[in-house]
Amino acid sequence: MSIVVKNVTKLYGEQKALDDVSFSVNPGEIVGFLGPNGAGKSTMMKIITSFIPSNMGETHVCDLDVSKVPLKTKMRIGYLAEQNPLYYDMYVREYLGFIAGVFKIKNTAERIDELIEMVGLTVEQNKKIGQLSKGYKQRVGLAQALIHDPEVLILDEPTTGLDPNQLEEIRGLIKKIGSSKTVMLSTHIMQEVEAICDRVIIINKGKIVANEKASDLSTLLSSKNAIQIEFEKAIDEKALRNIAGVQSAEKQVGNNYLVQVNSEIDIRNQLFQFAIAQGTTVLTLKKEELKLEDIFKQLTT
């Protein structure tokens, strides 16, 4: 495993920022780490990257205990913090050369050339960092996180404040990087997770409430699924709600109804038979897909 977290608890005074947290991340996997503000995301990432210690539990990165060999651990990790810590008065190449020196990288010039091309900084490479747009600053942050060719990449809100074009470019870059490295990504943007992540871990109030493939998350929720149905004519709403398997039926515009049903029962045939009995026909019938944003809300509220 690239990352293994076992029973980690972190206290700030009497407040538990993390409460007995356990999970693992496989090599070559892109994992979205989600949670509302104050849920413990950044705290967990700082523990994984050896910036702060946990009060209890163990954290291993590439089989190294982060509390016992923090420097060796950091050599295996590339970290982009939420507040991207850049030196605005330094030029792009100058800054990357400085970071390369910290990691004692050989063939510095060649490595910087490689990274500048990889993250799309070629046009801006001769500018001071302070002159760059937010999107290009994030690219510099990614370049410094990758400079020492780490096995694990930790990204804390890497696309905050980017415009739609920059978002698409940075997501594509993270997806490309994830083909050869383990990536753990913290974000509030659900579309980002759906677009690039293999698995989703959701944390709420310091506890893990979900750890699944995105496509499997809905199985963690209640047995309710929704069907959108439109009848040609008005129907008896009470009779609709009395159909076996129907848990609720909410009238919307015209003769449209949002019907909550038990996921274990296929009631499509009953709905068609119901329409015949009511002297009408079904104009539309479709299952309402549960979005990741809806799942997130249900698991964290």
DRENDO-1510 file (C-alpha; in Angstrom, 1 decimal, always signed):
<recs>
REC; n; res; u; v; w
REC; 1; MET; +0.0; +0.0; +0.0 .
REC; 2; SER; +1.2; +3.5; -0.7 .
REC; 3; ILE; -0.7; +5.1; +2.2 .
REC; 4; VAL; -1.9; +3.2; +5.3 .
REC; 5; VAL; -3.7; +5.1; +8.1 .
REC; 6; LYS; -4.6; +3.0; +11.2 .
REC; 7; ASN; -6.7; +4.3; +14.1 .
REC; 8; VAL; -5.4; +7.9; +13.9 .
REC; 9; THR; -6.8; +10.4; +16.4 .
REC; 10; LYS; -5.7; +14.1; +16.5 .
REC; 11; LEU; -6.7; +16.4; +19.3 .
REC; 12; TYR; -6.6; +20.2; +19.4 .
REC; 13; GLY; -7.1; +20.8; +23.1 .
REC; 14; GLU; -10.3; +18.9; +23.9 .
REC; 15; GLN; -11.5; +19.0; +20.3 .
REC; 16; LYS; -11.1; +15.8; +18.2 .
REC; 17; ALA; -10.1; +16.9; +14.7 .
REC; 18; LEU; -9.7; +13.2; +13.8 .
REC; 19; ASP; -11.4; +10.4; +15.6 .
REC; 20; ASP; -10.0; +6.9; +15.1 .
REC; 21; VAL; -9.5; +7.3; +11.3 .
REC; 22; SER; -8.4; +4.3; +9.2 .
REC; 23; PHE; -8.0; +3.9; +5.5 .
REC; 24; SER; -5.5; +2.9; +2.8 .
REC; 25; VAL; -4.6; +4.0; -0.7 .
REC; 26; ASN; -3.2; +1.6; -3.3 .
REC; 27; PRO; -0.3; +2.3; -5.7 .
REC; 28; GLY; -1.4; +4.0; -8.9 .
REC; 29; GLU; -4.8; +5.1; -7.4 .
REC; 30; ILE; -6.4; +8.5; -7.5 .
REC; 31; VAL; -8.5; +9.0; -4.4 .
REC; 32; GLY; -10.8; +11.9; -3.7 .
REC; 33; PHE; -10.7; +12.9; +0.0 .
REC; 34; LEU; -13.9; +14.9; +0.7 .
REC; 35; GLY; -15.6; +16.5; +3.6 .
REC; 36; PRO; -17.2; +19.8; +4.7 .
REC; 37; ASN; -15.2; +22.6; +6.2 .
REC; 38; GLY; -13.7; +21.6; +9.5 .
REC; 39; ALA; -14.2; +17.9; +8.9 .
REC; 40; GLY; -10.5; +17.0; +9.3 .
REC; 41; LYS; -9.2; +16.8; +5.7 .
REC; 42; SER; -6.3; +19.2; +5.9 .
REC; 43; THR; -5.3; +17.8; +9.3 .
REC; 44; MET; -5.2; +14.3; +7.9 .
REC; 45; MET; -3.1; +15.4; +5.0 .
REC; 46; LYS; -0.7; +17.2; +7.3 .
REC; 47; ILE; -0.2; +14.1; +9.3 .
REC; 48; ILE; +0.4; +12.0; +6.2 .
REC; 49; THR; +3.0; +14.5; +5.0 .
REC; 50; SER; +4.7; +14.6; +8.5 .
REC; 51; PHE; +3.9; +18.3; +9.0 .
REC; 52; ILE; +2.1; +17.6; +12.3 .
REC; 53; PRO; +2.0; +14.4; +14.5 .
REC; 54; SER; -1.1; +12.5; +15.5 .
REC; 55; ASN; -2.0; +11.9; +19.1 .
REC; 56; MET; -2.8; +8.2; +18.6 .
REC; 57; GLY; -2.6; +5.7; +15.7 .
REC; 58; GLU; -0.1; +5.0; +13.0 .
REC; 59; THR; +0.5; +6.4; +9.5 .
REC; 60; HIS; +2.7; +4.7; +6.9 .
REC; 61; VAL; +3.7; +6.0; +3.5 .
REC; 62; CYS; +5.5; +3.5; +1.2 .
REC; 63; ASP; +6.0; +1.2; +4.3 .
REC; 64; LEU; +7.7; +4.0; +6.2 .
REC; 65; ASP; +6.3; +5.2; +9.6 .
REC; 66; VAL; +5.9; +9.0; +9.2 .
REC; 67; SER; +6.4; +9.6; +12.9 .
REC; 68; LYS; +9.7; +7.7; +13.0 .
REC; 69; VAL; +11.4; +8.7; +9.8 .
REC; 70; PRO; +9.7; +12.0; +8.7 .
REC; 71; LEU; +12.6; +13.1; +6.4 .
REC; 72; LYS; +12.6; +9.7; +4.5 .
REC; 73; THR; +8.8; +9.9; +4.2 .
REC; 74; LYS; +8.9; +13.4; +2.8 .
REC; 75; MET; +11.3; +12.2; +0.1 .
REC; 76; ARG; +8.6; +9.8; -1.1 .
REC; 77; ILE; +5.8; +12.5; -1.1 .
REC; 78; GLY; +5.0; +15.5; -3.3 .
REC; 79; TYR; +2.7; +17.9; -1.4 .
REC; 80; LEU; +0.7; +20.9; -2.7 .
REC; 81; ALA; -0.8; +22.7; +0.2 .
REC; 82; GLU; -4.2; +24.5; +0.1 .
REC; 83; GLN; -2.4; +27.8; +0.5 .
REC; 84; ASN; +0.2; +27.4; -2.3 .
REC; 85; PRO; +3.5; +28.6; -0.6 .
REC; 86; LEU; +5.4; +30.2; -3.4 .
REC; 87; TYR; +8.1; +32.9; -3.4 .
REC; 88; TYR; +6.6; +35.6; -5.6 .
REC; 89; ASP; +9.8; +37.5; -6.1 .
REC; 90; MET; +11.6; +34.5; -7.6 .
REC; 91; TYR; +11.5; +33.6; -11.3 .
REC; 92; VAL; +9.8; +30.3; -12.2 .
REC; 93; ARG; +13.0; +28.5; -13.1 .
REC; 94; GLU; +14.9; +30.1; -10.2 .
REC; 95; TYR; +12.3; +28.8; -7.7 .
REC; 96; LEU; +12.2; +25.3; -9.2 .
REC; 97; GLY; +16.0; +25.3; -9.0 .
REC; 98; PHE; +15.8; +26.2; -5.3 .
REC; 99; ILE; +13.4; +23.4; -4.6 .
REC; 100; ALA; +15.6; +21.0; -6.6 .
REC; 101; GLY; +18.5; +22.0; -4.4 .
REC; 102; VAL; +16.5; +21.2; -1.2 .
REC; 103; PHE; +16.0; +17.7; -2.5 .
REC; 104; LYS; +19.7; +17.5; -3.7 .
REC; 105; ILE; +18.6; +16.6; -7.2 .
REC; 106; LYS; +21.2; +15.9; -9.9 .
REC; 107; ASN; +20.9; +17.1; -13.4 .
REC; 108; THR; +18.8; +20.0; -12.1 .
REC; 109; ALA; +18.5; +21.9; -15.5 .
REC; 110; GLU; +17.2; +18.8; -17.3 .
REC; 111; ARG; +14.7; +18.0; -14.6 .
REC; 112; ILE; +13.4; +21.6; -14.6 .
REC; 113; ASP; +13.0; +21.5; -18.4 .
REC; 114; GLU; +11.1; +18.2; -18.1 .
REC; 115; LEU; +8.7; +19.6; -15.5 .
REC; 116; ILE; +8.1; +22.9; -17.2 .
REC; 117; GLU; +7.0; +21.0; -20.3 .
REC; 118; MET; +5.0; +18.5; -18.2 .
REC; 119; VAL; +2.9; +21.0; -16.4 .
REC; 120; GLY; +2.5; +23.5; -19.2 .
REC; 121; LEU; +4.8; +26.3; -18.0 .
REC; 122; THR; +6.8; +26.8; -21.2 .
REC; 123; VAL; +5.3; +30.1; -22.1 .
REC; 124; GLU; +5.6; +31.6; -18.6 .
REC; 125; GLN; +8.9; +30.0; -17.5 .
REC; 126; ASN; +10.9; +33.3; -17.6 .
REC; 127; LYS; +8.5; +35.3; -15.5 .
REC; 128; LYS; +8.5; +36.1; -11.8 .
REC; 129; ILE; +6.0; +33.9; -10.0 .
REC; 130; GLY; +4.1; +37.0; -8.7 .
REC; 131; GLN; +3.3; +38.0; -12.3 .
REC; 132; LEU; +1.6; +34.7; -13.1 .
REC; 133; SER; -2.2; +34.0; -13.1 .
REC; 134; LYS; -3.7; +31.8; -10.4 .
REC; 135; GLY; -3.8; +28.9; -12.8 .
REC; 136; TYR; -0.1; +29.2; -13.7 .
REC; 137; LYS; +0.8; +29.6; -10.0 .
REC; 138; GLN; -0.9; +26.2; -9.4 .
REC; 139; ARG; +1.2; +24.7; -12.1 .
REC; 140; VAL; +4.3; +26.0; -10.4 .
REC; 141; GLY; +3.0; +24.4; -7.2 .
REC; 142; LEU; +2.5; +21.1; -9.0 .
REC; 143; ALA; +6.0; +21.3; -10.5 .
REC; 144; GLN; +7.6; +21.8; -7.1 .
REC; 145; ALA; +5.6; +18.9; -5.7 .
REC; 146; LEU; +6.9; +16.7; -8.6 .
REC; 147; ILE; +10.4; +17.9; -8.7 .
REC; 148; HIS; +11.9; +14.9; -6.8 .
REC; 149; ASP; +9.8; +12.4; -8.7 .
REC; 150; PRO; +7.8; +11.2; -5.6 .
REC; 151; GLU; +5.8; +8.0; -5.4 .
REC; 152; VAL; +2.8; +9.7; -3.7 .
REC; 153; LEU; +1.2; +13.0; -4.5 .
REC; 154; ILE; -0.9; +14.8; -1.9 .
REC; 155; LEU; -3.0; +17.7; -3.3 .
REC; 156; ASP; -5.0; +19.9; -0.9 .
REC; 157; GLU; -7.7; +21.9; -2.9 .
REC; 158; PRO; -5.5; +22.1; -6.0 .
REC; 159; THR; -8.1; +23.9; -8.2 .
REC; 160; THR; -9.4; +26.5; -5.8 .
REC; 161; GLY; -10.0; +29.8; -7.5 .
REC; 162; LEU; -9.4; +28.6; -11.1 .
REC; 163; ASP; -11.6; +29.6; -14.1 .
REC; 164; PRO; -13.3; +26.8; -16.1 .
REC; 165; ASN; -10.5; +26.5; -18.7 .
REC; 166; GLN; -7.8; +26.3; -16.0 .
REC; 167; LEU; -9.9; +23.8; -14.1 .
REC; 168; GLU; -10.1; +21.5; -17.1 .
REC; 169; GLU; -6.3; +21.8; -17.8 .
REC; 170; ILE; -5.3; +21.1; -14.2 .
REC; 171; ARG; -7.7; +18.2; -13.9 .
REC; 172; GLY; -6.2; +16.7; -17.1 .
REC; 173; LEU; -2.7; +17.2; -15.7 .
REC; 174; ILE; -3.6; +15.4; -12.4 .
REC; 175; LYS; -5.2; +12.6; -14.3 .
REC; 176; LYS; -2.1; +12.2; -16.4 .
REC; 177; ILE; +0.1; +12.2; -13.3 .
REC; 178; GLY; -2.1; +9.7; -11.6 .
REC; 179; SER; -1.3; +7.1; -14.3 .
REC; 180; SER; +2.1; +6.6; -12.8 .
REC; 181; LYS; +1.8; +7.9; -9.2 .
REC; 182; THR; -0.5; +7.5; -6.2 .
REC; 183; VAL; -2.6; +10.7; -5.8 .
REC; 184; MET; -4.7; +11.7; -2.8 .
REC; 185; LEU; -6.8; +14.7; -3.7 .
REC; 186; SER; -8.8; +17.0; -1.3 .
REC; 187; THR; -11.5; +19.1; -3.0 .
REC; 188; HIS; -15.0; +20.6; -2.6 .
REC; 189; ILE; -15.8; +20.3; -6.3 .
REC; 190; MET; -17.9; +17.2; -6.9 .
REC; 191; GLN; -17.4; +17.3; -10.7 .
REC; 192; GLU; -13.7; +17.1; -10.1 .
REC; 193; VAL; -14.0; +13.9; -8.2 .
REC; 194; GLU; -16.3; +12.3; -10.7 .
REC; 195; ALA; -14.0; +13.3; -13.5 .
REC; 196; ILE; -10.6; +12.1; -12.2 .
REC; 197; CYS; -11.0; +9.9; -9.1 .
REC; 198; ASP; -11.0; +6.1; -8.9 .
REC; 199; ARG; -12.3; +6.1; -5.3 .
REC; 200; VAL; -13.9; +8.5; -2.8 .
REC; 201; ILE; -13.3; +8.8; +0.9 .
REC; 202; ILE; -15.7; +11.1; +2.8 .
REC; 203; ILE; -14.9; +12.4; +6.2 .
REC; 204; ASN; -17.3; +14.1; +8.5 .
REC; 205; LYS; -16.7; +15.5; +12.0 .
REC; 206; GLY; -13.4; +13.6; +12.1 .
REC; 207; LYS; -14.8; +10.2; +11.2 .
REC; 208; ILE; -14.8; +8.3; +7.9 .
REC; 209; VAL; -18.4; +8.0; +6.7 .
REC; 210; ALA; -17.7; +6.5; +3.3 .
REC; 211; ASN; -14.8; +4.7; +1.5 .
REC; 212; GLU; -16.0; +3.4; -1.8 .
REC; 213; LYS; -15.8; +3.6; -5.6 .
REC; 214; ALA; -17.8; +6.6; -6.7 .
REC; 215; SER; -20.2; +4.3; -8.6 .
REC; 216; ASP; -20.8; +2.3; -5.4 .
REC; 217; LEU; -21.5; +5.2; -3.0 .
REC; 218; SER; -25.3; +5.1; -3.5 .
REC; 219; THR; -25.4; +1.6; -1.9 .
REC; 220; LEU; -24.4; +3.2; +1.4 .
REC; 221; LEU; -27.5; +5.4; +1.5 .
REC; 222; SER; -31.1; +4.5; +2.4 .
REC; 223; SER; -33.0; +2.1; +0.2 .
REC; 224; LYS; -34.8; +5.0; -1.5 .
REC; 225; ASN; -34.5; +5.6; -5.2 .
REC; 226; ALA; -36.5; +8.1; -7.2 .
REC; 227; ILE; -38.5; +7.7; -10.4 .
REC; 228; GLN; -39.8; +10.7; -12.4 .
REC; 229; ILE; -43.2; +9.8; -14.0 .
REC; 230; GLU; -45.6; +11.9; -16.2 .
REC; 231; PHE; -49.2; +10.8; -16.7 .
REC; 232; GLU; -51.3; +12.0; -19.7 .
REC; 233; LYS; -54.2; +12.9; -17.4 .
REC; 234; ALA; -54.8; +13.6; -13.7 .
REC; 235; ILE; -54.6; +10.5; -11.4 .
REC; 236; ASP; -55.6; +9.6; -7.8 .
REC; 237; GLU; -52.6; +10.6; -5.8 .
REC; 238; LYS; -53.6; +8.6; -2.8 .
REC; 239; ALA; -53.9; +5.5; -4.9 .
REC; 240; LEU; -50.4; +6.1; -6.4 .
REC; 241; ARG; -48.9; +6.3; -2.9 .
REC; 242; ASN; -50.6; +3.0; -2.0 .
REC; 243; ILE; -48.8; +1.0; -4.7 .
REC; 244; ALA; -46.6; -1.6; -3.1 .
REC; 245; GLY; -43.0; -0.4; -3.0 .
REC; 246; VAL; -43.8; +3.3; -3.2 .
REC; 247; GLN; -42.5; +5.2; -0.2 .
REC; 248; SER; -43.7; +8.7; -1.3 .
REC; 249; ALA; -45.0; +10.5; -4.3 .
REC; 250; GLU; -44.6; +14.3; -4.7 .
REC; 251; LYS; -46.6; +16.1; -7.4 .
REC; 252; GLN; -44.6; +18.5; -9.5 .
REC; 253; VAL; -45.6; +20.6; -12.5 .
REC; 254; GLY; -48.8; +19.4; -14.3 .
REC; 255; ASN; -49.2; +15.6; -14.0 .
REC; 256; ASN; -45.5; +15.0; -13.2 .
REC; 257; TYR; -44.7; +13.1; -10.0 .
REC; 258; LEU; -41.4; +12.3; -8.2 .
REC; 259; VAL; -41.9; +8.9; -6.8 .
REC; 260; GLN; -39.6; +7.5; -4.1 .
REC; 261; VAL; -39.4; +3.7; -4.3 .
REC; 262; ASN; -37.8; +0.8; -2.5 .
REC; 263; SER; -34.7; +0.0; -4.4 .
REC; 264; GLU; -35.3; -3.8; -4.0 .
REC; 265; ILE; -38.6; -3.6; -5.9 .
REC; 266; ASP; -39.0; -2.9; -9.6 .
REC; 267; ILE; -42.4; -1.1; -9.7 .
REC; 268; ARG; -42.4; -0.1; -13.4 .
REC; 269; ASN; -45.0; -2.7; -14.3 .
REC; 270; GLN; -47.2; -1.7; -11.4 .
REC; 271; LEU; -47.0; +1.9; -12.5 .
REC; 272; PHE; -48.1; +1.1; -16.0 .
REC; 273; GLN; -51.0; -1.1; -14.7 .
REC; 274; PHE; -51.9; +1.8; -12.3 .
REC; 275; ALA; -52.1; +4.1; -15.3 .
REC; 276; ILE; -54.4; +1.7; -17.2 .
REC; 277; ALA; -56.6; +1.4; -14.1 .
REC; 278; GLN; -56.8; +5.2; -13.9 .
REC; 279; GLY; -57.8; +5.5; -17.5 .
REC; 280; THR; -54.6; +7.3; -18.6 .
REC; 281; THR; -51.2; +6.5; -20.1 .
REC; 282; VAL; -47.6; +7.0; -19.0 .
REC; 283; LEU; -45.9; +9.7; -21.1 .
REC; 284; THR; -42.5; +9.5; -19.5 .
REC; 285; LEU; -40.8; +7.3; -16.9 .
REC; 286; LYS; -37.2; +7.6; -15.9 .
REC; 287; LYS; -35.0; +6.8; -12.9 .
REC; 288; GLU; -33.6; +9.9; -11.2 .
REC; 289; GLU; -29.8; +9.4; -10.9 .
REC; 290; LEU; -28.3; +10.1; -7.5 .
REC; 291; LYS; -25.5; +12.6; -8.0 .
REC; 292; LEU; -22.3; +12.6; -5.9 .
REC; 293; GLU; -23.3; +16.0; -4.6 .
REC; 294; ASP; -26.5; +14.5; -3.2 .
REC; 295; ILE; -24.7; +11.6; -1.7 .
REC; 296; PHE; -22.2; +13.9; -0.1 .
REC; 297; LYS; -25.0; +16.0; +1.5 .
REC; 298; GLN; -26.8; +13.0; +2.8 .
REC; 299; LEU; -23.6; +11.5; +4.4 .
REC; 300; THR; -22.4; +14.8; +6.0 .
REC; 301; THR; -25.6; +16.4; +7.3 .
</recs>
